Amino acid sequence: MLSVSFPELEDTLAEAGSATEAAEAHGSLCGALCSHSRLRFESWLEELLEDQEAQSERTRDVLRAVFSKTSEELGGDGMQFAPLLPDDDEPLAGRTSALAHWCEGFLYGLGAGGLSSLDSLPGEVGEIVRDMSEISRATTEVDEATETDEQAYAELVEYIRVGVQLIYDELEPLRSMPMPPSPQVH
């Protein structure tokens, strides 16, 4: 399976004219996969791109690879999931901004996937979602990142990684509930 890097997703979305940043796009996909049992690739594509018909096959292939790999990692047994974020050699301010956008996207994806209330969430899910809301407002203005800054960032990324996997696992009963029948139009 094709593995897509953060810069490749970023470039693909920019070339396709998407208004959504790469981190936010991946976050929204993860949130929707956690809360929506039958998320289709085309539905995510509609969220990202205004004109799907005009998109190149390469764009669709890259986005399909991100969708498939993320679905596989979240649904797998080995806790292999990781948020798609800039590499550690990028400046900390940019990585922090991307993490905040990733969390914004995740929260959007949860809501778009049908999650309507934090009060009804099982276990620690509500607390993790509230924490993500706080992280979505994270900023940094440091010119030189210290080792402490880098460690704090790494701990946040790990918290998100494990938290999303926990949310996915805890919301499995919600995803497996039968969908209500669509109203028939006569």
Protein Blocks (a to p, Z undefined) as FASTA:
>chain_A
ZZddfklmmmmmmmnopabdfklmmmmmmmmmmmmmklcfklmmmmmpmblmlpcfklmm
mmmmmmmmmmmmmmmmnopaccddddfkbcfklmmmmmmmmmmmmmmmmmmnopabfklp
ghjllmmmmmmmmmmmgccfbfbdcfklmmmmmmmmmmmmmmmmmmmmmmmmmmmpccdd
ddddZZ
